[in-house]
Amino acid sequence: MKILIIGGGNMGLTYARSFVRAHVTSRLDLRLLARSPERVAALAAHEVGTVWGQPEDCVPGVNIIILAVKPQDSGALFEQLRGLVEPQQVIISIMAGVKISTLRDALGTPKVIRAMPNLPAQIGMGMTAFTSTDEVTRAELVQVQNLLSTTGKTVYVEDEAAIDASTAISGSGPAYVYYCMEALMAAAAQMGFAPAEAELLVSQTFRGAVELYSQAGLSCQDWIARVSSKGGTTEAAMRAFGQTAVREGLIAGATAARDRAEELGK
């Protein structure tokens, strides 16, 4: 399988490394396109595939093209690719907010997949939601899912609107976790812990709590009940969270992220 990754940033390089490591393609069949000579040289140093500087040299002949550039750079990218993309090539876009209809119209190609990964993909613990046009065959969808799964878990969604929603939940989600972690570290510091102690207390608590949730098949409310006791410390914290609308604030934040993802696509 010959793959071209356009964009040599964090996600582009993450995909390149993951694909080669999982043997879904080889270094000989993997191509990367960078937009500057400096970036070409930097990517070549990683030795994950052949690095190119001009699209006309590397677009023809590949099976899958992954668009891993920032959405604000999509217009310039479309200008570069117009007329080069072939109808049988599968386009995978991870540009937040850029609609499938925009990709089809700009590139003149029917086989388009829109995906939304997140940052933990860098360590093989990512979450990616994806959807596709009807022209993408079942065999091609399986190929794409195998590719995306090299960076973690995947879920296929029928409705493209769910991609904007996944952007708000799993795409931006790591930032919400870090936000909560930072708040608890600040609380620990106020209670007298040194910064290193606060970091250890919070990071290990989050790690252990997620692992418990993953293994036991209980709901979040079940676990809250297990940690809480009548008149105890956890119950006091839950009461304070309710009074300060912490839950509602997190929901509002995720909703704002979803709305912004939709705005980016207009």
Stockholm file with secondary structure:
# STOCKHOLM 1.0

chainA/1-266         MKILIIGGGNMGLTYARSFVRAHVTSRLDLRLLARSPERVAALAAHEVGTVWGQPEDCVPGVNIIILAVKPQDSGALFEQLRGLVEPQQVIISIMAGVKISTLRDALGTPKVIRAMPNLPAQIGMGMTAFTSTDEVTRAELVQVQNLLSTTGKTVYVEDEAAIDASTAISGSGPAYVYYCMEALMAAAAQMGFAPAEAELLVSQTFRGAVELYSQAGLSCQDWIARVSSKGGTTEAAMRAFGQTAVREGLIAGATAARDRAEELGK
#=GR chainA/1-266 SS CCEEEECCSHHHHHHHHHHHHTTSSCGGGEEEECSSHHHHHHHHTTCSSEEESCHHHHSTTCSEEEECSCGGGHHHHHHHHTTTCCTTSEEEECCTTCCHHHHHHHHTCSCEEEEECCGGGGGTCEEEEEEECTTSCHHHHHHHHHHHGGGEEEEECSSTHHHHHHIIIIISHHHHHHHHHHHHHHHHHHTTCCHHHHHHHHHHHHHHHHHHHHHHCCCHHHHHHHHCCTTSHHHHHHHHHHHTTHHHHHHHHHHHHHHHHHHHTC
#=GC SS_cons         CCEEEECCSHHHHHHHHHHHHTTSSCGGGEEEECSSHHHHHHHHTTCSSEEESCHHHHSTTCSEEEECSCGGGHHHHHHHHTTTCCTTSEEEECCTTCCHHHHHHHHTCSCEEEEECCGGGGGTCEEEEEEECTTSCHHHHHHHHHHHGGGEEEEECSSTHHHHHHIIIIISHHHHHHHHHHHHHHHHHHTTCCHHHHHHHHHHHHHHHHHHHHHHCCCHHHHHHHHCCTTSHHHHHHHHHHHTTHHHHHHHHHHHHHHHHHHHTC
//
